[in-house]
Amino acid sequence: MLIKQFAFGSIRINYTLLHGSKLKSVKITVEFEHGVEVTAPAGMSEQSVEQVLQQKGRWIMEKLDAIASIETPPPKKEFVSGEKFLYLGRQYTLVVSERAERRPLLVMRNSTFEATVQPGMKVWDRQNIIRELFRAWYKQRAEDKLTEQVRTYADLLNLQPSEIKVTDMDRRWGSCTPRGAVHLNWRLIMAPIQIIDYLVVHELCHLLVPEHSTKFWDRIGSIIADYEERREWLRINGPTLTV
């Protein structure tokens, strides 16, 4: 699996390139979950692949525009007391307090997030500090929980990923590499556990079947029977998993 880029007019479009040994022509899919994914016949040169992408460039742009049109940007967070923040699919209320003797801190207690900041800060500075507190908190929890779920399902599938990495990803929820590494977007920690599990199984199954073939989806279905519902949930609600 390779992350590549091609130019369509003045626009540069990232895409994931895979090869399928039984394919006779290039297959292109465009989804929010994976962006532009291109599966080419084994042995086909990258130059030939790009020629196909140029021919399909307008169609690809229309698909990307359609995805953008169905995304509903979440309300911009103000990071004030009373706002709701997601964690594993549940909403938790933020309570902000000011204490001069403490460094900025975010903790979860019962059904609330408690943020502590110094008094007298400008609104913009205060928002930025609390936002970074949330990002750090989420990333730490994601590192623990997502890694745990990958290991659980890897054992079930009798797989041994060479690496499990939780990271920032632009418009992608997960990926895997030819060397067997699994990468997941830390923002998944805001989603319900069943959605996390779907993404984990999805990426692990790519270690067995690189392309999105019938065999690939059947393999996912053998582990998660309702994967189509979970996939649709992520397509609709994915844009709200953000701070």
C-alpha positions in Angstrom: 0.0 0.0 0.0 1.5 3.3 -1.1 0.3 6.9 -0.5 0.7 8.7 -3.8 -0.4 12.0 -5.4 -1.4 13.2 -8.8 -2.2 16.6 -10.3 -5.6 17.3 -11.9 -5.3 20.8 -13.3 -4.1 23.0 -10.4 -5.4 20.5 -7.7 -3.2 17.8 -6.2 -5.1 14.8 -5.0 -3.7 12.2 -2.6 -4.6 8.5 -3.2 -3.7 5.1 -1.9 -2.2 2.7 -4.4 -2.7 -1.1 -4.1 -2.2 -3.9 -6.5 -4.5 -6.9 -7.1 -3.1 -10.0 -8.8 -6.5 -10.9 -10.4 -7.6 -7.5 -11.6 -7.7 -6.8 -15.3 -8.3 -3.0 -15.0 -7.9 -0.2 -12.5 -10.5 0.1 -9.8 -11.0 3.5 -8.1 -13.1 4.1 -5.0 -13.7 7.5 -3.3 -14.9 7.4 0.3 -14.7 9.6 3.4 -13.3 6.7 5.3 -10.3 6.1 3.0 -10.2 9.0 0.6 -9.2 8.0 -2.9 -8.1 4.4 -3.2 -6.8 2.9 -6.4 -6.3 -0.8 -7.0 -4.3 -1.6 -10.1 -3.5 -4.9 -11.8 -0.2 -6.5 -10.7 2.7 -5.2 -12.7 0.9 -2.1 -14.0 3.3 0.9 -14.0 2.6 4.0 -12.0 2.7 6.0 -15.2 -0.1 3.9 -16.6 -2.1 4.2 -13.4 -1.7 8.0 -13.5 -3.0 8.1 -17.1 -6.2 6.4 -15.8 -6.5 8.8 -12.9 -6.2 11.7 -15.4 -9.0 10.3 -17.4 -11.1 9.8 -14.3 -10.1 13.1 -12.7 -13.4 14.9 -13.1 -15.3 11.9 -11.7 -12.9 11.8 -8.7 -13.4 15.5 -8.1 -17.2 15.1 -8.2 -17.0 12.2 -5.7 -14.8 14.3 -3.4 -17.2 17.2 -3.7 -20.2 14.9 -2.9 -18.4 13.7 0.2 -17.7 17.3 1.3 -21.4 18.2 0.8 -22.7 15.5 3.1 -20.4 16.4 5.9 -22.0 18.6 8.6 -19.3 20.7 10.3 -19.8 20.4 14.1 -20.5 23.6 16.0 -17.3 25.3 16.9 -16.3 24.6 20.5 -16.1 27.5 22.9 -14.6 25.4 25.7 -16.8 26.8 28.4 -18.7 25.2 31.3 -21.8 23.3 30.1 -20.4 22.2 26.7 -20.5 18.5 25.9 -17.5 16.4 24.8 -17.5 12.9 23.5 -15.6 9.9 24.9 -16.2 6.4 23.8 -19.6 7.5 22.3 -20.9 9.2 25.5 -21.4 12.9 26.1 -19.6 14.4 29.1 -20.2 17.9 30.4 -17.2 20.3 30.7 -16.8 22.3 34.0 -14.1 25.0 33.9 -12.6 26.5 37.0 -9.9 29.0 37.7 -7.0 28.5 40.2 -4.0 30.7 40.3 -1.8 28.1 42.0 -2.3 25.4 39.4 -1.0 24.7 36.0 -3.6 23.9 33.3 -5.2 20.5 34.0 -8.0 18.3 32.6 -9.4 15.4 34.4 -12.5 13.2 34.1 -14.7 12.7 37.2 -17.9 10.7 37.0 -19.9 12.3 34.1 -17.8 15.5 33.8 -14.6 16.8 32.3 -13.0 19.3 34.8 -10.6 21.8 33.3 -8.5 24.1 35.5 -6.9 27.2 34.1 -5.3 30.3 35.6 -7.6 33.4 36.1 -7.6 36.5 34.0 -6.8 34.9 30.7 -8.0 36.2 27.4 -10.8 34.2 25.9 -8.7 33.1 22.9 -5.8 32.0 25.0 -8.1 30.1 27.3 -9.8 28.3 24.5 -6.5 27.3 23.0 -5.2 26.0 26.3 -8.3 23.9 27.0 -8.4 22.6 23.4 -4.8 21.4 23.8 -5.7 19.8 27.1 -8.4 17.8 25.4 -6.2 16.8 22.5 -3.5 15.5 24.9 -6.1 13.7 27.1 -7.8 12.1 24.1 -4.5 11.0 22.5 -3.3 9.4 25.7 -6.6 7.4 26.1 -6.5 6.5 22.4 -3.0 5.2 22.7 -4.1 2.8 25.5 -7.6 1.8 24.3 -7.0 1.6 20.5 -3.8 -0.4 21.1 -5.7 -2.8 23.4 -8.4 -3.4 20.8 -5.9 -4.0 18.0 -4.2 -6.6 20.1 -7.5 -8.3 21.0 -8.6 -8.6 17.4 -5.1 -9.4 16.2 -5.1 -12.5 18.5 -8.6 -13.4 17.2 -7.4 -13.2 13.6 -4.0 -14.9 14.4 -2.1 -11.8 13.2 0.9 -10.0 14.6 1.1 -6.4 13.4 4.7 -5.1 13.2 3.6 -1.8 14.8 0.5 -0.2 16.3 0.6 3.5 16.0 -2.0 6.1 17.1 -1.5 9.3 15.3 -3.0 12.4 13.6 -4.5 11.6 10.3 -6.0 13.9 7.7 -9.4 12.6 6.4 -8.5 9.0 7.3 -9.5 6.8 10.2 -6.9 4.2 9.7 -4.3 2.6 7.5 -1.9 -0.3 7.3 1.5 -0.7 5.6 3.0 -3.4 3.5 5.2 -4.2 6.4 2.3 -5.0 8.7 2.0 -1.8 10.7 -1.5 -0.6 11.7 -2.1 3.1 12.1 -5.3 4.6 13.7 -6.6 8.1 14.1 -6.7 9.2 17.7 -10.1 10.9 17.2 -11.6 7.4 17.1 -11.5 7.5 20.9 -14.6 9.8 20.8 -16.6 7.1 18.9 -18.6 4.2 20.5 -16.5 1.1 21.1 -18.3 -0.8 18.4 -17.2 1.8 15.9 -13.6 1.5 17.1 -13.8 -2.3 16.8 -15.0 -2.0 13.2 -12.1 0.2 12.2 -9.6 -2.0 14.0 -10.9 -5.1 12.3 -11.1 -3.3 9.0 -7.4 -2.4 9.1 -6.3 -5.8 10.4 -8.2 -7.5 7.6 -6.2 -5.4 5.1 -3.1 -7.3 6.4 -4.8 -10.4 5.0 -6.5 -8.9 1.9 -5.0 -5.5 0.7 -7.8 -4.5 -1.7 -11.5 -3.8 -0.9 -12.7 -7.0 -2.6 -15.6 -9.3 -1.9 -13.2 -11.5 0.0 -12.1 -8.6 2.1 -15.7 -7.6 3.1 -16.6 -11.2 3.7 -13.6 -11.5 6.1 -14.8 -8.5 8.1 -18.4 -9.8 8.1 -17.1 -13.1 9.7 -16.0 -11.0 12.7 -18.5 -8.1 12.7 -21.8 -9.1 11.1 -23.2 -5.6 11.2 -20.1 -3.9 9.8 -22.2 -2.1 7.1 -24.3 -0.3 9.8 -21.1 0.7 11.7 -19.5 1.9 8.5 -22.5 4.0 7.8 -22.5 5.5 11.3 -18.9 6.6 10.8 -19.7 8.1 7.4 -22.4 10.2 8.9 -21.0 11.0 12.3 -17.3 11.0 11.6 -17.1 14.8 11.1 -18.4 15.3 14.7 -15.5 13.4 16.2 -13.3 16.5 16.7 -12.2 19.2 19.1 
